[in-house]
Amino acid sequence: IVVCVALGVDMFDCVYPSRTARFGTALVRTGQMRLTSSEFANDHRPLEVGGTGPLKDYTRAMLHTIVTKEPVAASLITLHNLHFMLTLLTEMREAIRANTFPQWVRKFLQDFFPSASPPPCERCPPRWVRDALKAAGIDVEDIFDWSAKEELADMPRDYGRSGKAA
């Protein structure tokens, strides 16, 4: 979504927040959080630390418990995902109006791909992100090691406390 906005897109598929929620996936600043996964069973942190959305008082463990058993879980996560998208788009709109969009994008990418860093680093964000942003006039060459052997997924997965797949 961020890369698309940088390229001038201002209209998006409306089902994304609800479709991902139906599969127990919450959208967070570090990618996707698949709450069906067992690593969240005992994770009593809020869905998004410091979050202000509709699920700010729900823990990851609580959502994990209901996500495969209660149909209402999809509705709850949909509310969160809609809030996430509205907040993200509002931030981008404000950055565009303030003429700070390139700086906002750089910060967003650093938060979104926390396991990538400047050289030397084993992983980098997908190279198409760099190429697309370059076409949009946003330079991100210096914030990641684009020569890294491994490219991260387009939509990183938040693995909870462990930081890795269970």
Rosetta constraint file for C-alpha pairs under 8 A:
AtomPair CA 1 CA 5 HARMONIC 6.16 0.50
AtomPair CA 2 CA 6 HARMONIC 6.27 0.50
AtomPair CA 2 CA 92 HARMONIC 7.88 0.50
AtomPair CA 2 CA 105 HARMONIC 7.27 0.50
AtomPair CA 3 CA 7 HARMONIC 6.30 0.50
AtomPair CA 3 CA 129 HARMONIC 6.92 0.50
AtomPair CA 3 CA 132 HARMONIC 6.94 0.50
AtomPair CA 3 CA 133 HARMONIC 6.49 0.50
AtomPair CA 4 CA 8 HARMONIC 6.39 0.50
AtomPair CA 4 CA 9 HARMONIC 5.25 0.50
AtomPair CA 4 CA 10 HARMONIC 7.84 0.50
AtomPair CA 5 CA 9 HARMONIC 4.87 0.50
AtomPair CA 5 CA 10 HARMONIC 6.17 0.50
AtomPair CA 6 CA 133 HARMONIC 6.80 0.50
AtomPair CA 6 CA 136 HARMONIC 5.90 0.50
AtomPair CA 7 CA 132 HARMONIC 7.48 0.50
AtomPair CA 7 CA 133 HARMONIC 7.46 0.50
AtomPair CA 7 CA 135 HARMONIC 7.68 0.50
AtomPair CA 7 CA 136 HARMONIC 5.42 0.50
AtomPair CA 15 CA 19 HARMONIC 5.73 0.50
AtomPair CA 16 CA 20 HARMONIC 6.06 0.50
AtomPair CA 17 CA 21 HARMONIC 6.24 0.50
AtomPair CA 17 CA 27 HARMONIC 7.84 0.50
AtomPair CA 17 CA 78 HARMONIC 5.83 0.50
AtomPair CA 17 CA 81 HARMONIC 5.03 0.50
AtomPair CA 17 CA 82 HARMONIC 5.78 0.50
AtomPair CA 17 CA 85 HARMONIC 7.64 0.50
AtomPair CA 18 CA 22 HARMONIC 6.17 0.50
AtomPair CA 18 CA 74 HARMONIC 7.55 0.50
AtomPair CA 18 CA 75 HARMONIC 7.85 0.50
AtomPair CA 18 CA 77 HARMONIC 7.80 0.50
AtomPair CA 18 CA 78 HARMONIC 4.88 0.50
AtomPair CA 18 CA 81 HARMONIC 7.26 0.50
AtomPair CA 18 CA 82 HARMONIC 7.85 0.50
AtomPair CA 19 CA 23 HARMONIC 6.98 0.50
AtomPair CA 20 CA 24 HARMONIC 6.74 0.50
AtomPair CA 20 CA 25 HARMONIC 5.27 0.50
AtomPair CA 20 CA 26 HARMONIC 7.04 0.50
AtomPair CA 20 CA 78 HARMONIC 7.95 0.50
AtomPair CA 21 CA 25 HARMONIC 4.95 0.50
AtomPair CA 21 CA 26 HARMONIC 6.09 0.50
AtomPair CA 21 CA 74 HARMONIC 5.20 0.50
AtomPair CA 21 CA 75 HARMONIC 7.46 0.50
AtomPair CA 21 CA 77 HARMONIC 5.23 0.50
AtomPair CA 21 CA 78 HARMONIC 5.21 0.50
AtomPair CA 21 CA 81 HARMONIC 7.25 0.50
AtomPair CA 22 CA 74 HARMONIC 4.85 0.50
AtomPair CA 22 CA 75 HARMONIC 7.91 0.50
AtomPair CA 22 CA 77 HARMONIC 7.97 0.50
AtomPair CA 22 CA 78 HARMONIC 7.73 0.50
AtomPair CA 23 CA 34 HARMONIC 7.98 0.50
AtomPair CA 23 CA 74 HARMONIC 7.54 0.50
AtomPair CA 24 CA 34 HARMONIC 5.89 0.50
AtomPair CA 24 CA 35 HARMONIC 5.47 0.50
AtomPair CA 24 CA 36 HARMONIC 5.86 0.50
AtomPair CA 24 CA 67 HARMONIC 5.76 0.50
AtomPair CA 24 CA 68 HARMONIC 7.51 0.50
AtomPair CA 24 CA 73 HARMONIC 7.62 0.50
AtomPair CA 24 CA 74 HARMONIC 6.57 0.50
AtomPair CA 24 CA 77 HARMONIC 7.28 0.50
AtomPair CA 25 CA 32 HARMONIC 6.31 0.50
AtomPair CA 25 CA 33 HARMONIC 5.40 0.50
AtomPair CA 25 CA 34 HARMONIC 4.39 0.50
AtomPair CA 25 CA 35 HARMONIC 5.86 0.50
AtomPair CA 25 CA 36 HARMONIC 7.69 0.50
AtomPair CA 25 CA 77 HARMONIC 7.42 0.50
AtomPair CA 26 CA 32 HARMONIC 5.81 0.50
AtomPair CA 26 CA 33 HARMONIC 5.06 0.50
AtomPair CA 26 CA 34 HARMONIC 6.52 0.50
AtomPair CA 26 CA 35 HARMONIC 7.22 0.50
AtomPair CA 26 CA 77 HARMONIC 6.06 0.50
AtomPair CA 26 CA 78 HARMONIC 7.93 0.50
AtomPair CA 26 CA 80 HARMONIC 7.18 0.50
AtomPair CA 26 CA 81 HARMONIC 6.12 0.50
AtomPair CA 27 CA 31 HARMONIC 6.09 0.50
AtomPair CA 27 CA 32 HARMONIC 4.85 0.50
AtomPair CA 27 CA 33 HARMONIC 6.29 0.50
AtomPair CA 27 CA 80 HARMONIC 7.81 0.50
AtomPair CA 27 CA 81 HARMONIC 5.63 0.50
AtomPair CA 27 CA 84 HARMONIC 6.75 0.50
AtomPair CA 28 CA 32 HARMONIC 5.88 0.50
AtomPair CA 28 CA 33 HARMONIC 6.78 0.50
AtomPair CA 28 CA 48 HARMONIC 6.68 0.50
AtomPair CA 28 CA 84 HARMONIC 7.15 0.50
AtomPair CA 29 CA 111 HARMONIC 6.83 0.50
AtomPair CA 29 CA 112 HARMONIC 5.79 0.50
AtomPair CA 30 CA 111 HARMONIC 6.31 0.50
AtomPair CA 30 CA 112 HARMONIC 4.35 0.50
AtomPair CA 30 CA 113 HARMONIC 6.61 0.50
AtomPair CA 30 CA 114 HARMONIC 7.36 0.50
AtomPair CA 30 CA 156 HARMONIC 6.63 0.50
AtomPair CA 30 CA 157 HARMONIC 7.14 0.50
AtomPair CA 30 CA 158 HARMONIC 6.05 0.50
AtomPair CA 31 CA 112 HARMONIC 6.22 0.50
AtomPair CA 31 CA 155 HARMONIC 5.39 0.50
AtomPair CA 31 CA 156 HARMONIC 4.62 0.50
AtomPair CA 31 CA 157 HARMONIC 5.29 0.50
AtomPair CA 31 CA 158 HARMONIC 6.04 0.50
AtomPair CA 32 CA 155 HARMONIC 6.62 0.50
AtomPair CA 32 CA 156 HARMONIC 6.21 0.50
AtomPair CA 32 CA 157 HARMONIC 4.77 0.50
AtomPair CA 32 CA 158 HARMONIC 5.75 0.50
AtomPair CA 33 CA 157 HARMONIC 5.94 0.50
AtomPair CA 33 CA 158 HARMONIC 5.04 0.50
AtomPair CA 33 CA 159 HARMONIC 6.98 0.50
AtomPair CA 33 CA 160 HARMONIC 7.85 0.50
AtomPair CA 34 CA 157 HARMONIC 7.54 0.50
AtomPair CA 34 CA 158 HARMONIC 7.65 0.50
AtomPair CA 35 CA 40 HARMONIC 6.38 0.50
AtomPair CA 35 CA 60 HARMONIC 7.06 0.50
AtomPair CA 35 CA 63 HARMONIC 6.76 0.50
AtomPair CA 35 CA 64 HARMONIC 5.02 0.50
AtomPair CA 35 CA 67 HARMONIC 6.95 0.50
AtomPair CA 36 CA 40 HARMONIC 7.74 0.50
AtomPair CA 36 CA 64 HARMONIC 5.63 0.50
AtomPair CA 36 CA 67 HARMONIC 6.37 0.50
AtomPair CA 36 CA 68 HARMONIC 6.72 0.50
AtomPair CA 37 CA 41 HARMONIC 7.77 0.50
AtomPair CA 37 CA 64 HARMONIC 7.43 0.50
AtomPair CA 38 CA 64 HARMONIC 7.80 0.50
AtomPair CA 38 CA 166 HARMONIC 7.46 0.50
AtomPair CA 39 CA 43 HARMONIC 7.28 0.50
AtomPair CA 39 CA 159 HARMONIC 7.11 0.50
AtomPair CA 39 CA 160 HARMONIC 6.57 0.50
AtomPair CA 39 CA 161 HARMONIC 7.68 0.50
AtomPair CA 39 CA 162 HARMONIC 7.58 0.50
AtomPair CA 39 CA 166 HARMONIC 6.40 0.50
AtomPair CA 40 CA 60 HARMONIC 5.78 0.50
AtomPair CA 40 CA 61 HARMONIC 5.28 0.50
AtomPair CA 40 CA 64 HARMONIC 6.10 0.50
AtomPair CA 40 CA 160 HARMONIC 6.44 0.50
AtomPair CA 41 CA 60 HARMONIC 7.43 0.50
AtomPair CA 41 CA 61 HARMONIC 4.68 0.50
AtomPair CA 41 CA 62 HARMONIC 7.76 0.50
AtomPair CA 41 CA 64 HARMONIC 5.95 0.50
AtomPair CA 41 CA 65 HARMONIC 6.91 0.50
AtomPair CA 42 CA 60 HARMONIC 7.92 0.50
AtomPair CA 42 CA 61 HARMONIC 5.30 0.50
AtomPair CA 43 CA 59 HARMONIC 7.19 0.50
AtomPair CA 43 CA 60 HARMONIC 5.65 0.50
AtomPair CA 43 CA 61 HARMONIC 5.05 0.50
AtomPair CA 43 CA 160 HARMONIC 7.23 0.50
AtomPair CA 43 CA 161 HARMONIC 7.23 0.50
AtomPair CA 44 CA 59 HARMONIC 5.08 0.50
AtomPair CA 44 CA 60 HARMONIC 5.85 0.50
AtomPair CA 44 CA 61 HARMONIC 5.49 0.50
AtomPair CA 44 CA 62 HARMONIC 7.73 0.50
AtomPair CA 45 CA 49 HARMONIC 6.96 0.50
AtomPair CA 45 CA 59 HARMONIC 5.33 0.50
AtomPair CA 45 CA 60 HARMONIC 6.15 0.50
AtomPair CA 45 CA 61 HARMONIC 7.88 0.50
AtomPair CA 46 CA 50 HARMONIC 7.99 0.50
AtomPair CA 46 CA 51 HARMONIC 7.84 0.50
AtomPair CA 46 CA 56 HARMONIC 6.24 0.50
AtomPair CA 46 CA 57 HARMONIC 6.49 0.50
AtomPair CA 46 CA 58 HARMONIC 5.75 0.50
AtomPair CA 46 CA 59 HARMONIC 4.32 0.50
AtomPair CA 46 CA 60 HARMONIC 5.94 0.50
AtomPair CA 47 CA 51 HARMONIC 7.65 0.50
AtomPair CA 47 CA 55 HARMONIC 7.00 0.50
AtomPair CA 47 CA 56 HARMONIC 6.73 0.50
AtomPair CA 47 CA 58 HARMONIC 6.47 0.50
AtomPair CA 47 CA 59 HARMONIC 5.59 0.50
AtomPair CA 47 CA 60 HARMONIC 5.16 0.50
AtomPair CA 48 CA 56 HARMONIC 7.14 0.50
AtomPair CA 50 CA 56 HARMONIC 7.95 0.50
AtomPair CA 51 CA 56 HARMONIC 5.70 0.50
AtomPair CA 52 CA 56 HARMONIC 5.56 0.50
AtomPair CA 53 CA 80 HARMONIC 6.19 0.50
AtomPair CA 53 CA 83 HARMONIC 6.13 0.50
AtomPair CA 53 CA 84 HARMONIC 7.52 0.50
AtomPair CA 54 CA 79 HARMONIC 6.62 0.50
AtomPair CA 54 CA 80 HARMONIC 5.83 0.50
AtomPair CA 54 CA 83 HARMONIC 7.45 0.50
AtomPair CA 55 CA 76 HARMONIC 7.41 0.50
AtomPair CA 55 CA 77 HARMONIC 7.89 0.50
AtomPair CA 55 CA 80 HARMONIC 6.19 0.50
AtomPair CA 58 CA 62 HARMONIC 6.54 0.50
AtomPair CA 58 CA 63 HARMONIC 6.94 0.50
AtomPair CA 59 CA 63 HARMONIC 6.38 0.50
AtomPair CA 60 CA 64 HARMONIC 5.97 0.50
AtomPair CA 61 CA 65 HARMONIC 6.19 0.50
AtomPair CA 62 CA 66 HARMONIC 6.60 0.50
AtomPair CA 63 CA 67 HARMONIC 5.74 0.50
AtomPair CA 63 CA 73 HARMONIC 7.09 0.50
AtomPair CA 64 CA 68 HARMONIC 7.54 0.50
AtomPair CA 65 CA 69 HARMONIC 7.39 0.50
AtomPair CA 66 CA 70 HARMONIC 5.22 0.50
AtomPair CA 66 CA 73 HARMONIC 6.07 0.50
AtomPair CA 67 CA 71 HARMONIC 7.50 0.50
AtomPair CA 67 CA 73 HARMONIC 5.09 0.50
AtomPair CA 67 CA 74 HARMONIC 7.00 0.50
AtomPair CA 68 CA 73 HARMONIC 7.95 0.50
AtomPair CA 71 CA 75 HARMONIC 7.37 0.50
AtomPair CA 72 CA 76 HARMONIC 6.27 0.50
AtomPair CA 73 CA 77 HARMONIC 6.10 0.50
AtomPair CA 74 CA 78 HARMONIC 5.95 0.50
AtomPair CA 75 CA 79 HARMONIC 6.31 0.50
AtomPair CA 76 CA 80 HARMONIC 6.49 0.50
AtomPair CA 77 CA 81 HARMONIC 6.04 0.50
AtomPair CA 78 CA 82 HARMONIC 6.04 0.50
AtomPair CA 79 CA 83 HARMONIC 6.19 0.50
AtomPair CA 80 CA 84 HARMONIC 6.10 0.50
AtomPair CA 81 CA 85 HARMONIC 6.19 0.50
AtomPair CA 82 CA 86 HARMONIC 6.11 0.50
AtomPair CA 83 CA 87 HARMONIC 6.02 0.50
AtomPair CA 84 CA 88 HARMONIC 6.07 0.50
AtomPair CA 85 CA 89 HARMONIC 6.08 0.50
AtomPair CA 86 CA 90 HARMONIC 5.97 0.50
AtomPair CA 87 CA 91 HARMONIC 6.12 0.50
AtomPair CA 88 CA 92 HARMONIC 6.32 0.50
AtomPair CA 89 CA 93 HARMONIC 6.09 0.50
AtomPair CA 90 CA 94 HARMONIC 6.14 0.50
AtomPair CA 91 CA 95 HARMONIC 6.13 0.50
AtomPair CA 92 CA 96 HARMONIC 6.12 0.50
AtomPair CA 92 CA 101 HARMONIC 6.77 0.50
AtomPair CA 92 CA 104 HARMONIC 7.57 0.50
AtomPair CA 93 CA 97 HARMONIC 6.22 0.50
AtomPair CA 94 CA 98 HARMONIC 6.09 0.50
AtomPair CA 95 CA 99 HARMONIC 6.00 0.50
AtomPair CA 95 CA 100 HARMONIC 4.94 0.50
AtomPair CA 95 CA 101 HARMONIC 4.62 0.50
AtomPair CA 95 CA 104 HARMONIC 6.59 0.50
AtomPair CA 96 CA 100 HARMONIC 6.10 0.50
AtomPair CA 96 CA 101 HARMONIC 4.95 0.50
AtomPair CA 100 CA 104 HARMONIC 6.21 0.50
AtomPair CA 101 CA 105 HARMONIC 6.08 0.50
AtomPair CA 102 CA 106 HARMONIC 6.32 0.50
AtomPair CA 102 CA 138 HARMONIC 5.58 0.50
AtomPair CA 102 CA 139 HARMONIC 7.81 0.50
AtomPair CA 103 CA 107 HARMONIC 6.33 0.50
AtomPair CA 104 CA 108 HARMONIC 6.05 0.50
AtomPair CA 105 CA 109 HARMONIC 6.11 0.50
AtomPair CA 106 CA 110 HARMONIC 6.36 0.50
AtomPair CA 106 CA 140 HARMONIC 6.52 0.50
AtomPair CA 106 CA 143 HARMONIC 7.72 0.50
AtomPair CA 107 CA 111 HARMONIC 6.32 0.50
AtomPair CA 108 CA 112 HARMONIC 5.94 0.50
AtomPair CA 109 CA 113 HARMONIC 5.92 0.50
AtomPair CA 110 CA 114 HARMONIC 5.89 0.50
AtomPair CA 110 CA 116 HARMONIC 7.67 0.50
AtomPair CA 110 CA 117 HARMONIC 7.79 0.50
AtomPair CA 110 CA 143 HARMONIC 7.55 0.50
AtomPair CA 112 CA 156 HARMONIC 7.44 0.50
AtomPair CA 113 CA 125 HARMONIC 6.64 0.50
AtomPair CA 113 CA 152 HARMONIC 7.98 0.50
AtomPair CA 113 CA 156 HARMONIC 7.01 0.50
AtomPair CA 115 CA 123 HARMONIC 7.13 0.50
AtomPair CA 116 CA 121 HARMONIC 6.53 0.50
AtomPair CA 116 CA 122 HARMONIC 7.60 0.50
AtomPair CA 116 CA 123 HARMONIC 5.44 0.50
AtomPair CA 116 CA 124 HARMONIC 5.18 0.50
AtomPair CA 116 CA 125 HARMONIC 6.80 0.50
AtomPair CA 116 CA 144 HARMONIC 6.22 0.50
AtomPair CA 116 CA 145 HARMONIC 7.40 0.50
AtomPair CA 117 CA 121 HARMONIC 5.96 0.50
AtomPair CA 117 CA 123 HARMONIC 7.85 0.50
AtomPair CA 117 CA 124 HARMONIC 7.31 0.50
AtomPair CA 117 CA 143 HARMONIC 6.39 0.50
AtomPair CA 117 CA 144 HARMONIC 4.66 0.50
AtomPair CA 117 CA 145 HARMONIC 6.16 0.50
AtomPair CA 118 CA 142 HARMONIC 6.63 0.50
AtomPair CA 118 CA 143 HARMONIC 5.22 0.50
AtomPair CA 118 CA 144 HARMONIC 4.13 0.50
AtomPair CA 118 CA 145 HARMONIC 4.77 0.50
AtomPair CA 119 CA 144 HARMONIC 6.66 0.50
AtomPair CA 119 CA 145 HARMONIC 4.61 0.50
AtomPair CA 120 CA 145 HARMONIC 6.30 0.50
AtomPair CA 120 CA 148 HARMONIC 7.78 0.50
AtomPair CA 121 CA 144 HARMONIC 7.87 0.50
AtomPair CA 121 CA 145 HARMONIC 5.83 0.50
AtomPair CA 121 CA 148 HARMONIC 6.14 0.50
AtomPair CA 122 CA 145 HARMONIC 7.98 0.50
AtomPair CA 122 CA 148 HARMONIC 5.16 0.50
AtomPair CA 122 CA 149 HARMONIC 6.25 0.50
AtomPair CA 122 CA 150 HARMONIC 6.29 0.50
AtomPair CA 123 CA 145 HARMONIC 7.37 0.50
AtomPair CA 123 CA 148 HARMONIC 5.24 0.50
AtomPair CA 123 CA 149 HARMONIC 6.47 0.50
AtomPair CA 123 CA 150 HARMONIC 4.74 0.50
AtomPair CA 123 CA 151 HARMONIC 5.57 0.50
AtomPair CA 123 CA 152 HARMONIC 6.33 0.50
AtomPair CA 124 CA 144 HARMONIC 6.23 0.50
AtomPair CA 124 CA 145 HARMONIC 5.91 0.50
AtomPair CA 124 CA 146 HARMONIC 5.63 0.50
AtomPair CA 124 CA 147 HARMONIC 7.67 0.50
AtomPair CA 124 CA 148 HARMONIC 5.79 0.50
AtomPair CA 124 CA 149 HARMONIC 7.89 0.50
AtomPair CA 124 CA 150 HARMONIC 6.41 0.50
AtomPair CA 124 CA 151 HARMONIC 4.99 0.50
AtomPair CA 124 CA 152 HARMONIC 5.87 0.50
AtomPair CA 125 CA 129 HARMONIC 7.12 0.50
AtomPair CA 125 CA 144 HARMONIC 7.69 0.50
AtomPair CA 125 CA 146 HARMONIC 7.64 0.50
AtomPair CA 125 CA 151 HARMONIC 5.52 0.50
AtomPair CA 125 CA 152 HARMONIC 4.97 0.50
AtomPair CA 125 CA 153 HARMONIC 7.15 0.50
AtomPair CA 125 CA 154 HARMONIC 7.38 0.50
AtomPair CA 126 CA 130 HARMONIC 7.43 0.50
AtomPair CA 126 CA 151 HARMONIC 5.25 0.50
AtomPair CA 126 CA 152 HARMONIC 5.81 0.50
AtomPair CA 126 CA 153 HARMONIC 6.63 0.50
AtomPair CA 126 CA 154 HARMONIC 6.19 0.50
AtomPair CA 127 CA 131 HARMONIC 6.36 0.50
AtomPair CA 127 CA 146 HARMONIC 7.03 0.50
AtomPair CA 127 CA 151 HARMONIC 7.31 0.50
AtomPair CA 128 CA 132 HARMONIC 5.88 0.50
AtomPair CA 129 CA 133 HARMONIC 6.07 0.50
AtomPair CA 130 CA 134 HARMONIC 6.04 0.50
AtomPair CA 130 CA 139 HARMONIC 7.77 0.50
AtomPair CA 130 CA 140 HARMONIC 6.36 0.50
AtomPair CA 130 CA 141 HARMONIC 7.19 0.50
AtomPair CA 131 CA 135 HARMONIC 6.34 0.50
AtomPair CA 132 CA 136 HARMONIC 6.41 0.50
AtomPair CA 133 CA 137 HARMONIC 6.23 0.50
AtomPair CA 133 CA 138 HARMONIC 5.09 0.50
AtomPair CA 133 CA 139 HARMONIC 6.80 0.50
AtomPair CA 133 CA 140 HARMONIC 7.55 0.50
AtomPair CA 134 CA 138 HARMONIC 5.21 0.50
AtomPair CA 134 CA 139 HARMONIC 5.70 0.50
AtomPair CA 134 CA 140 HARMONIC 7.63 0.50
AtomPair CA 140 CA 144 HARMONIC 7.34 0.50
AtomPair CA 141 CA 145 HARMONIC 7.93 0.50
AtomPair CA 141 CA 146 HARMONIC 7.34 0.50
AtomPair CA 152 CA 156 HARMONIC 6.97 0.50
AtomPair CA 158 CA 163 HARMONIC 7.10 0.50
AtomPair CA 159 CA 163 HARMONIC 4.93 0.50
AtomPair CA 159 CA 164 HARMONIC 5.52 0.50
AtomPair CA 159 CA 165 HARMONIC 6.21 0.50
AtomPair CA 162 CA 166 HARMONIC 7.96 0.50
